[in-house]
Amino acid sequence: MKFDIFTIFPAMFESPFAESIIRRAIEREIIDIRIHDIRDHGVGVHRAVDDTPFGGGPGMVMCAPPIIESVEEALGDELQETTMLVMSPSGERLTQALVTQLAAAPRIGIICGRYEGIDQRVADYLQARDVSIGDYVVSGGELPAAIVVDAVTRLLPGVINSASLGDESHLEGLLEYPHYTRPAEYRDMRVPDVLLSGHHANIRAWRRAMAEARTRKRRPDLVESTDDQ
């Protein structure tokens, strides 16, 4: 799997991709991550990549030419086979279903927005999907882009033991059940007896019940979306 990330802050990715699962996936050559500086195609001595919005309004908007030219230079003939994303708070929500879909792509290009946003012609021309990591706003698309890379990478064969992925949150529209480990009792808090019983059928039933209860309490929207299907 190849990832191409387009940003005006390349250094923001040095630490997230140098540790843990991502680092190991890179070392095993399961993934290849390339960071591209949009400012290489900026205008003038200051390599400007933004301008004031047509129609007025506060802030600045990232211009189309530097981004599109950066993408075309990096991807070349492979652009047509690359799944392009624009990280934006106005995009479709990143879900486990979307992550699973992205994990099947051979190459993913991710454009990191900044300021008030990106000229709409970038997404239109590159046929990119606007994607949001949640119903809130962060300073730019770099951290959301790193989340996409992490979420997709861990689904790729050889990255994580497949058994570890089987009971994760959101796979069946439910949040994951609570976990416990040693010691069995700590500061008057005891592990539920069923988990110490060795009765696997009862344990599975308890975990399912806990997952359903946790989902109803914390994410009732997930229960409602399941009921509507």
N, C-alpha and C positions, 0 to 999 in steps of 0.2 A: 504494500500500500504506500502510495506517495502522497505527501501533504505539501502544498505550496501555500505559504502564508504571506500576504501582502499588507505591509504596515509602514507607518512612519516612525515607529519605535522598535526596531529590530532587537535591541538589547533586552527588552522585556521578556523575551522567550528563552534567554540563556539559562536561568535557574529552573523554571518549570520542566524543561526538557532534559535536564542534566541529572535527574534523580529518579529513583524508583522504577515503576513499570515502563515508563516511556524510555528511560535510558537503556534498560535491558532490551526492549524491543528494537531500539536503534542498533545496539551492539549485535543482536542476532540477525540483523538485516531484514526484520519483518516489516519495518516501516522506514521510510526515508523522508525526513522533514527538511524543507528548504525555506529559508526566510528571505523575502525580497523587499528591499527598501523602495517604497513608492517615490521617495524624494530623488531617486536617481533619474527620474523623468520629470522632476519639478522644473519650474520656470525661473530663469534669472539666477543671479548670484546667490540668492537665499533659497533657491530650489523650492519655490512656493508651490503648494499643492491645493490651496484653498482660495476662496473668493467670497464676496458678499452675495447673499441670495437674491435672485430675481424676485420682484414683488415686494421687497423690503422685509424687515424683520431682524431680530437680534442674531448675533453670532455669525459664524462663517460656515460655508459648505465646501466639502471636498470636491475638487474639480474632476470631471470625467477623463480628460486626456491623460494625465499622469498615471491614473489607475489602469485604464484600458491598455495603454502602451506598455506598462510594467507587466501586466498579465500576458499580453501577446508575446513579449520578448521572452518571458520565462517558460511559457507553455508551447509556443510555436504550433506545430501541426497537431499536437496532443490536446489542444484546447477543446476540440469537439468531443473528445472522450472524457473530459474532466468535468466532474460535478462541481459547479461553482456556488459558493455561499457568500452572502454579505451579512456580517454580524450587525444586527440592528434591533433596538428595542421595539420597533414597529413590525418585526417579522413574525413568522409563525413560531409557535413555542417548540423548543427542543424537547422531544419526548423520547422514551426508550424505543418506541416504534420507529421514529425517524433515525435514531442512532443506528438501529439494526439495518435499516435501509441503506444508510451511508456506508456501513461496514462492507457492503457488497460492491461498492464502487472501486475501480482500480486506482483512481486518483481524485483527490479532493483539493480544490483551490478555495482559500478562505480570505476574504477581503475584510480588513479591520477598519470600521468607521471611526471617525473622530468628529469633534466640534458639534455642529447642529445636524450633521448627517452627510450623506453622499449624494451627489447628483444622480437622479433617478435613471439617467441614461446609461450608467454603469451596469446596473442590474438588467436593464432592457437589452442592451447590446450583447452582454455576456450570457444572457439567459440564466442569471443567477437567482437562487432562492434566498429571500430575506429570512434570517433565522434569529430568534431571540432566546436567551437562556432563562428568561422568566419575566414576570410582570414588575420590573423595576429597571432603573437606569443606572449604568456605570459610566465611567469616564471615557471609555473607548472599547473597541472590539477585540483588543489583545487578550484580555483575560477570558472572555467568552470563547475566543478562538482556541485557546489552550484547553478549555473544558471540552470542546468538540473533539479535539485530537485525543484527549485522554479517554473520553467515553467511547469513541470508535475503536481506538487501539486495543482496549481491553477485551473487545469482542473478537479480535482476529485470532485465527488458529495459531497455537504455540505461545501466546502471550500469557494467558492465565489457564490454570487447570479448568477444563469445562465443567467439572462437578461443582466448582466454586460459583459458577454463574447461574446454577439451576434455581436457586431460591431467592434471588435478589429482588429488591423492590421494583415494582412496575412491570415485571415480566408477565404477570397475570392480571394486571390492573389493580394490584394490591401493594401496600407497603409491606416491607419485610417484618417478620416477627422479631421480638426482642431476643438478644443473645446473652448467655452467661458462661463463665468459666471459673476455674479455681480461684479462691477457696469457695467452698459450698456455703459458707456463712461469713459475713464480714460486717462488723458494726451493727449487729442485730438485723441485718438484711440477709435473708436466706433465699437460695435458689429454689424456684418452684419444685415441689416434690416430684412432679411428673417427669422432669428432666433427669432426675436421679434414679428413676425406677427401672430403666433398661427396657421398658415396654415400648417398642418402636411404633406400634400402631397408635398408642395413646399419645406419644410424643408428636407424631405427625398431626393428629387431630388437634392437640393443644396449639401447635404452631399455626395451623390454619385458622383456628378461632382467634388467636392473638393478632394475626395479620388482618383479619376482617375487622376486628374491634379497633385496632390502631388506625386503619384506613377510614372507618366511619367517623372516628373522632378527629383525626388530623386532616384528612382530605376527603370530605364528603362529596366533593365534585367528582372524584374517581368512581365512587359508588353510583352516583347518578348517571355518569356516562356509560357505565356497564349496564345499568338497568334499562337504558334507552336503546341498547343494541338488540 
